């Protein structure tokens, strides 16, 4: 089956993007399920793509994190078009809140991409914030941020929100404030769970490594996150597995993925230590990790949250290689 359809959109910075979107569906070997190949005949600035990004190969499918990918373009709506043009059927992002919401809606509707995940607002980044979920004395601000995230999630039909824990307050010792921060986080997660359940939205918590990326981040390991989720006990609050952070903090990925798979609600990937494309030089064997997730029948999207070594599109060959293995 082949469906062709032309869409035209005038981007805000006097850029007119015309795309021919081509869908084709075929049966895949050896899994014998419908695999979707989404291809554009024209790249964002002209010229045909030599291959199609496979985003529905059973069972793994990938979404572009447009806070990290397609940053050659200045705004998120343009990056949505670029992601669709490159073949992605879904995107995720950290903070979209400086973008015009109506423009984002138009881009989503015009491209047909799903918005898989957004983060709660970080707070005052210049003041040292990176989320407020576990930060003492900031509960009211967390709730305000959750309201804003819900506004964007509703408008973009996004069904996952990363509820950022935040950092240990400046000047505080981690061990001295750990119990208080955990109690606040559990309280805020319970509040969020009740609000999100009414919207059919899943809340996610993500451990961020404190060895390299952020020494003061409160939630830094899957073990800590799992213990907090057990205390929350709400089915719509789950674990976000960023393989980059898990590898740096604990390693032992095979056992940890199997152990925590029942509570994993989203996956993100990048190579270690450079946080570049999965097939770049580094510690991780993503062919093995993808096979592990396949064998566990992971059905969600995998977020591509990495820094391209060159242009975004030049670094997408790893998805082409992944697609080949299922043919």
Secondary structure, 3 states (H helix, E strand, C coil): CEEEEEEEEECCCCCEEEEEEEEEEEECCCCCCEEEEEEECCCCCCCCCCCCEECCCCCCEEEEECCCCCCCCCCHHHHHHHHHHHCCCEEECCCCCCCCHHHHHHHHHHHCCEEEEEECCCCCCCCCCCECCCCCCCHHHHHHHHHHHHHHHHHHCCCEEECCECECCCCCCHHHHHHHHHHHHHHHHHHHHHHHHCCCCEEEEECCCCCCCCCCECCCCHHHHHHHHHHHCCCCEEEEEEHHHHHHHCCCHHHHHHHHHHHEEEEEECCCCCCCCCCCCCCCCHHHHHHHHHHCCCCCEEEECCCCCCCCHHHCHHHHHHHHHCC
